[in-house]
Amino acid sequence: MSDFWLVLQFSWVPFAGAACYALTAAPLGAALSLRDEILLGLALPPVGAAAIVLAVMLGVDPDSSAPLYFSAVAAILAVSLMLPGPRAQGGSVRWRAVLLAGVFCAGEAATLLMGAASPRVEAHVHDMLRGEILAMDARELWGFVILTDAAIAVAFRNRGLLYALALDQEGLVIKLKKRGERGVLGFRVASALVIAAGVIWVGPLLTLGLLAVPTLLWERRARRLNNLMTGVTAIGFLGVVLGFCVAILLDMPPVPVVIAALFAVGGAAAVACCRRG
């Protein structure tokens, strides 16, 4: 047990950062699922990773988080705005799913190819290419915590608008007109900010896991929207905490253990809900 606390002293910053990130990524995944856009959320992290690798190839300092972060935000936002919506005229759900799968594959391939082509990239973003949790210092962590608190406060204050965006975007735009259009754009920008933050600070794999796994296991158990959002947030947070602790105890890579813990916590919550129901 003494070894556990010793390792935790050196890994508490990425531990706290990943747990903090779960508070925004998990509910974002639920909102994307309600909008029939969960595949979009899964296709965008590789786009952000490719943008970060390209920026490093072009000479951006790999230790400068801000320019790398905004490179990822710009790429993710551009792709999300260019892609047709789930209810776009002339399209189909099947065709859009194939398109998003193509975006995912293109982002992954571009990231790996640029990493293989440039020793500089491989040396500095090796952990990200493997899907591992990236290092952030204590100063970046406090900034991350402040931004997360602000995002949660804004989302809670505007939860009615967010729920309307998730359930009936077309009706919202018709009813609110310009304000509704600004709300749609704001949601796209916020999604890009959250996903890019995950890619650069906790890694693409954990970003994908937090977007998808809690919603996968809890969405059909939730009876109300508030219950859905609180449930996926709790699963995401507890999964990160449990997974990190187990990874430290077993001396294993944290990300795959956290993904397994998300399934374990979400599955346990779903079973408990069934028994109670």
Buried (B, 14 or more C-beta within 10 A) or exposed (E): EEEEEEBEEEBEBBBBBBBBBBBBBBBBBBBBBBBBBBBBBBBBBBBBBBBBBBBBBEEBEBEEBEEBBBBBBBBBBEBBEEBEBBEEEEEEEEEBBEBBEEBBEBBBEBBBEBBEEBEEBBEBBEEBBEBBBBEBEEEBBEBBBEBBEEBBEEBEEBBEBBBBBBEEBEEBBEEBEEEBEEBBEBBBBBBBBBBBBBBBBBBBBBBBBBBBBBBBBBBEBBEEBEEBBBBBBBBBBBBBBBBBBBBBEEEEEBBBBBBBBBBBBBEEBBEEBEEEE
